[in-house]
Amino acid sequence: MKSLGSTSEQSRIYNERIILHLVRRRPGISRVTIAEETGLSTQTISVITSSLLDQGLLEVSGKVRGKRGQPSVKLSINAQGAYGLGINVDRDHISAVLLDFSGHCVLSLERDVPFPTEQVAKDIASELISEVKARLQDDWVKVKGIGFAKPDYMDAWLDSLVTDSELRMDLARLQAELTYWQSDAFETWLASETGLMCYKENDAVAAATSELLFTQGTQVRHFFYLFVSIACGGSIVADGECYLGAHGKAGSFGLIPTLSGKHGRWILEALSLSSLKRFFAHHGQEYPESDVAWQTPDVVRLIDRWSGEVAEEIQPALSAVIALHDPHMIMIGGRLPIVVVDQLICHMTRLLNQQSVLPVPTISVAQHTATGVTMGAAVLPLYETFAPQRDVLLLTTNAK
């Protein structure tokens, strides 16, 4: 692959995305301020913003009166200008989220199902898509695509990740059925079912994309996202973009071996909901199902013990992430209960401060936790269509 530079059309598209991104972060911004922030000429800003207003992606949200001349308009994102639909198939549920163009969650749906097979997934996805269409009615045409997020290796490590006693009785059959997820068949089916372009990423990358695009406040441009569900994975965000690597596998934190193998040979086994449930069962403690149950003394002691042991198992891998990536922050998202994440962060921070020569980044809970990956899936079509990615500027061709 070699770069061939950019055309005027590519530059225009990139500038449109830069302006949309700026307006998203600065609602009510004026054309004059946009020109100052971007370095583009006032004429270019005027032409592009007029086009975006005509497309319904921007709206006038007020006026700013200057010292002289006509007042300038305030520009904001038109929330109803576009939508992104996301489907997440995970090892314990299937969910859907509809986001408007401002990033607001219009509709969120979820169905619990352990290790969904092809037909179960299609039945539930069809139901969720029908509910979204009924909600949008004529605005369905504004949906820019469907994002699909799922874990990598859905059919692997079942002996460690399956905790349901009935499913464990026939792991061979379950594994055979789950080989379906090794192919691209489901995303092809989603595109056919909806008539939309389908954008696919693994769950960690999708969740990191959501944080990248919609986190409030100062944007962190270099962070490592750690997604913990039935298993776990990671995603690298470098200079404001997800870095995927040569084979799309960069950030695969779960595929690093643990320190001792006490909670599983691989991090994806040890740092997981499955690991936590196994730990509770091993100590004769029923897994908590309510906020009150998570606060009982026996449960609190088990949380602290599990968090400390798992933090020790993954500390060398975290040190490697810090050394190789040098992130400003490590974010933890996913489906671990917040009380568990808080203890895990305490132990991780303590161990890293003891072991690391390099500065230890802040470790924090992601803004979107349980819903982050589905929101991330819904973000994918909006991100691919409207985010200012540098690749937009480059024509590429396969090298001879």
C-alpha positions in Angstrom: 0.0 0.0 0.0 1.4 3.4 -0.9 0.0 6.9 -0.4 -0.7 9.1 -3.4 -1.6 12.4 -1.6 -5.0 14.0 -1.7 -7.4 15.6 -4.1 -9.4 18.8 -3.6 -12.5 16.7 -3.1 -10.7 14.7 -0.3 -9.6 17.9 1.3 -13.1 19.3 1.2 -14.5 16.1 2.9 -11.8 16.3 5.5 -12.5 19.9 6.3 -16.2 19.1 6.6 -15.4 16.5 9.2 -13.0 18.8 11.0 -15.8 21.4 11.3 -18.4 18.9 12.4 -16.0 17.6 15.0 -15.3 21.1 16.3 -19.0 22.0 16.4 -19.8 18.8 18.2 -17.3 19.7 20.9 -18.2 23.4 21.0 -22.0 23.8 20.5 -23.0 27.3 19.6 -19.6 28.2 18.0 -19.6 30.9 15.4 -18.1 30.8 11.8 -15.5 33.4 12.9 -14.3 31.2 15.8 -14.3 28.1 13.5 -12.0 29.9 11.1 -9.7 30.9 14.0 -9.6 27.4 15.4 -9.1 25.6 12.1 -6.9 28.1 10.2 -9.3 27.9 7.2 -10.3 31.0 5.4 -13.7 32.7 6.3 -14.8 32.0 2.7 -14.1 28.3 3.0 -15.8 28.1 6.4 -18.9 29.9 4.9 -19.1 27.6 1.9 -18.7 24.4 4.0 -21.0 25.4 6.8 -23.7 26.4 4.4 -23.4 23.0 2.7 -23.7 21.3 6.1 -26.7 23.4 7.0 -28.3 22.4 3.7 -27.6 18.7 4.4 -29.3 19.0 7.8 -26.2 18.1 9.7 -25.8 21.5 11.3 -28.4 23.9 12.6 -28.5 27.6 13.6 -28.9 27.7 17.4 -28.7 31.5 17.9 -26.8 34.6 17.1 -23.7 36.4 18.4 -23.7 40.2 18.2 -20.2 41.6 17.6 -19.0 45.1 18.0 -19.9 46.1 14.5 -21.6 44.6 11.5 -24.3 42.0 11.3 -24.5 39.4 14.1 -23.0 36.1 13.4 -24.9 32.9 13.8 -24.2 30.2 16.4 -23.9 26.7 14.9 -24.7 23.4 16.6 -25.0 19.8 15.5 -28.5 18.9 14.3 -29.3 15.9 16.5 -31.9 14.6 14.0 -29.6 15.1 11.0 -28.3 11.5 11.1 -28.5 8.3 13.1 -26.2 5.4 13.9 -27.5 1.9 14.8 -25.4 -0.5 16.7 -25.7 -4.2 17.4 -23.5 -5.9 20.0 -23.4 -9.7 20.2 -21.6 -10.8 23.4 -21.2 -14.1 25.2 -24.1 -13.3 27.6 -26.4 -10.9 25.7 -27.4 -9.2 22.5 -28.1 -5.5 22.6 -28.9 -2.6 20.2 -28.5 1.1 20.5 -29.8 4.0 18.3 -27.8 7.2 18.6 -28.7 10.5 17.1 -26.1 12.7 15.5 -25.3 14.5 18.7 -24.5 11.2 20.4 -27.7 11.1 22.4 -29.0 7.6 23.0 -32.5 7.5 21.4 -33.2 3.9 22.1 -31.5 1.1 24.0 -32.6 -2.5 23.9 -31.1 -5.7 25.4 -31.9 -9.4 25.5 -30.0 -11.8 27.8 -28.8 -15.0 26.1 -25.8 -17.1 27.0 -23.4 -17.8 24.2 -25.9 -17.0 21.3 -25.9 -19.3 18.3 -26.6 -18.2 14.7 -30.4 -18.6 14.7 -30.9 -17.2 18.2 -28.8 -14.2 17.3 -30.7 -13.6 14.0 -34.1 -13.9 15.8 -33.1 -11.4 18.5 -31.4 -9.0 16.1 -34.5 -9.0 13.8 -36.7 -8.1 16.7 -34.4 -5.3 17.8 -34.2 -3.9 14.3 -38.0 -3.9 14.0 -38.3 -1.9 17.2 -35.8 0.7 15.9 -37.6 1.0 12.6 -40.9 1.4 14.4 -39.4 4.2 16.6 -37.8 6.1 13.6 -40.6 5.7 11.1 -39.8 7.9 8.1 -36.5 9.0 9.6 -35.1 5.5 9.0 -33.6 6.9 5.8 -31.3 9.0 8.0 -29.6 6.0 9.5 -26.1 6.1 8.1 -25.2 2.5 8.7 -25.2 -0.3 11.2 -22.3 -1.0 13.5 -21.6 -4.5 14.6 -19.4 -5.4 17.6 -18.6 -8.7 19.0 -15.8 -10.4 20.9 -13.0 -12.1 19.0 -12.7 -15.9 19.4 -16.3 -16.4 20.5 -15.9 -20.2 20.3 -12.6 -20.4 22.3 -11.7 -20.9 26.0 -15.2 -22.2 26.7 -14.0 -24.4 29.5 -12.9 -21.2 31.4 -15.6 -18.8 30.2 -18.8 -20.9 30.4 -20.1 -20.8 34.0 -23.6 -21.9 33.3 -24.0 -25.5 34.5 -26.4 -26.6 31.8 -24.2 -25.3 29.0 -21.1 -26.9 30.5 -22.7 -30.3 30.2 -22.3 -30.1 26.4 -19.4 -27.9 25.6 -18.5 -29.8 22.4 -21.9 -29.1 20.9 -21.8 -25.5 22.0 -18.3 -25.0 20.5 -19.4 -26.5 17.2 -22.3 -24.1 17.0 -20.2 -21.1 17.9 -17.8 -21.6 15.0 -20.3 -19.6 13.0 -18.8 -16.5 14.6 -15.5 -17.1 13.0 -16.9 -15.9 9.6 -18.3 -12.6 8.4 -21.7 -14.2 7.7 -23.6 -12.3 10.4 -22.5 -8.9 9.3 -23.4 -9.8 5.7 -26.8 -10.8 7.0 -27.2 -7.6 9.0 -26.4 -5.5 5.8 -29.0 -7.5 3.8 -31.6 -7.3 6.6 -31.3 -3.5 7.0 -30.2 -2.4 3.6 -27.4 -0.5 5.3 -23.6 -0.5 5.1 -22.3 -2.7 8.0 -19.2 -1.6 10.0 -17.6 -4.3 12.1 -15.1 -4.0 15.0 -14.4 -6.1 18.0 -16.0 -5.0 21.3 -13.0 -3.3 22.8 -12.3 -1.2 19.7 -16.0 -0.2 19.5 -16.2 0.8 23.1 -12.9 2.8 22.8 -14.4 4.6 19.7 -17.4 5.6 21.8 -15.1 7.1 24.5 -13.0 8.8 21.8 -15.9 10.6 20.1 -18.3 11.4 22.9 -16.3 11.7 26.2 -17.2 15.1 27.8 -14.5 17.6 28.8 -10.9 17.7 27.6 -10.2 15.0 25.0 -7.5 12.5 25.9 -5.7 11.7 22.7 -3.5 8.9 24.0 -5.2 6.2 26.1 -5.5 2.5 26.5 -9.0 1.1 26.8 -9.5 -2.1 28.8 -12.8 -3.8 28.1 -13.9 -6.4 30.6 -17.0 -8.6 30.1 -17.3 -12.4 30.1 -13.7 -12.2 28.8 -11.6 -9.1 28.2 -9.7 -7.2 25.5 -8.1 -3.9 24.8 -7.8 -1.1 22.4 -5.0 1.5 21.7 -6.0 5.1 21.1 -3.0 7.1 19.7 -3.2 10.7 18.8 -7.0 10.7 18.8 -7.5 7.6 16.6 -7.9 3.9 17.3 -4.7 2.1 16.3 -5.5 -1.3 14.8 -2.1 -2.6 13.7 -1.0 -4.6 10.7 -3.6 -7.3 11.1 -6.3 -5.4 13.1 -5.3 -7.0 16.3 -3.4 -4.2 18.1 -4.3 -3.9 21.8 -5.3 -7.6 22.2 -4.6 -7.4 26.0 -6.5 -10.5 26.8 -4.2 -12.7 24.7 -1.2 -11.9 26.9 -0.3 -14.7 29.4 -0.9 -14.1 33.1 1.9 -14.0 35.6 1.2 -17.4 37.3 -1.9 -18.9 35.7 -3.8 -18.9 39.0 -7.0 -17.5 37.5 -6.3 -18.8 34.0 -3.4 -19.0 31.6 -4.5 -16.0 29.6 -5.5 -12.5 30.8 -8.9 -12.8 29.0 -9.6 -15.7 31.4 -8.3 -14.1 34.6 -9.7 -10.5 34.2 -13.3 -11.4 33.4 -16.8 -11.8 34.8 -16.3 -15.5 34.4 -13.3 -15.4 36.6 -15.1 -13.4 39.2 -18.1 -15.8 39.2 -15.7 -18.8 39.5 -14.0 -17.2 42.4 -17.3 -16.6 44.3 -18.4 -20.2 43.6 -15.0 -21.6 44.7 -15.4 -19.8 48.1 -19.1 -20.9 48.5 -20.5 -17.4 48.1 -23.5 -16.8 45.9 -22.9 -14.3 43.1 -24.5 -11.0 44.1 -27.6 -9.9 42.1 -28.3 -6.6 43.8 -26.5 -3.4 44.8 -27.2 -4.2 48.5 -25.7 -7.7 48.1 -22.5 -6.2 46.7 -22.0 -4.2 49.9 -22.2 -7.1 52.4 -18.9 -7.6 54.4 -18.2 -11.2 53.1 -18.7 -10.0 49.5 -16.5 -6.9 50.0 -13.7 -9.1 51.3 -14.0 -11.5 48.3 -13.9 -8.5 45.9 -10.8 -7.1 47.5 -9.1 -10.5 47.4 -10.0 -11.3 43.8 -9.0 -7.8 42.7 -5.7 -8.0 44.4 -4.9 -11.4 42.9 -5.9 -10.5 39.4 -4.1 -7.2 39.5 -0.9 -9.1 40.3 -1.5 -11.5 37.4 -1.9 -8.7 34.9 0.7 -6.2 36.3 3.6 -7.2 34.0 1.3 -6.8 31.0 0.1 -3.4 32.2 3.7 -2.3 32.7 4.4 -3.4 29.1 1.4 -1.3 27.8 2.9 1.7 29.7 6.4 1.2 28.3 5.3 0.6 24.7 2.3 2.9 24.4 3.0 5.7 27.0 -0.7 6.5 27.4 -2.1 9.5 29.3 -4.8 7.3 30.8 -5.9 3.7 31.1 -9.7 3.4 31.0 -11.7 0.4 32.2 -15.1 -0.2 30.7 -17.4 -3.2 30.3 -19.7 -5.1 32.6 -17.8 -5.6 35.8 -19.7 -4.1 38.7 -18.4 -0.6 39.6 -17.6 -1.7 43.2 -15.3 -4.4 41.7 -13.7 -2.0 39.2 -13.0 0.5 41.9 -11.1 -2.1 44.0 -9.3 -3.3 40.8 -8.1 0.2 40.0 -6.8 0.6 43.6 -4.7 -2.6 43.4 -3.5 -1.9 39.8 -2.4 1.6 40.7 -0.6 0.4 43.9 1.3 -2.4 42.1 2.2 -0.2 39.1 3.6 2.5 41.4 5.7 -0.1 43.1 7.0 -1.7 40.0 7.2 0.9 37.2 10.1 3.2 36.5 8.0 5.2 34.0 5.2 7.6 35.0 2.0 5.6 35.8 -1.0 6.9 33.9 -4.2 7.7 35.7 -6.5 4.6 35.7 -10.2 5.5 35.6 -13.6 4.1 34.9 -14.8 4.7 31.4 -17.6 7.2 30.9 -19.8 4.5 29.3 -19.4 1.1 31.0 -22.1 -1.6 30.5 -23.5 0.2 27.4 -20.2 1.4 26.1 -19.6 -1.3 23.5 -23.2 -1.1 22.0 -22.9 2.7 21.9 -19.5 2.2 20.3 -21.1 -0.1 17.7 -23.7 2.7 16.9 -20.9 5.2 16.7 -19.0 3.2 14.0 -21.1 4.4 11.0 -21.1 8.0 12.3 -17.4 7.8 12.9 -16.6 6.3 9.5 -18.8 8.8 7.8 -18.1 12.0 9.7 -15.0 11.8 11.9 -11.8 13.6 10.7 -9.6 10.6 10.2 -6.3 11.4 8.5 -6.7 8.5 6.1 -9.5 10.5 4.4 -6.8 12.8 3.0 -4.9 10.0 1.4 -5.5 8.1 -1.8 -4.0 4.7 -1.5 -3.2 1.9 -3.9 -1.7 -1.6 -3.6 2.0 -1.4 -4.1 3.1 -3.4 -7.2 
